[in-house]
Amino acid sequence: FFEMSRHEAVKALDIYKRAGQQ
């Protein structure tokens, strides 16, 4: 459960960073 949550968090963070760059 924790691993899955962490994976989704990293994925969301990556998307957030990409959105911030644009």
N, C-alpha and C positions, 0 to 999 in steps of 0.2 A: 504493500500500500504506500509506504513512504517513498519507495523508489519510483513508483508510478507518478506520485504527486510531484516529486522532484523533477522527473523527466518533463512533465507538462509545464512546470514552472520555468524550466530552462527554455523550453520551446516558446513559451509566451514571452520570456525575456528577450529572446532572439528577435521575435517579431516586433516587440516594442522598440528595440534598438534600431531595427530596419526602418520602422515608421518614423523614428526620431531623426534619422539621417536625412530622410527625404524632405 
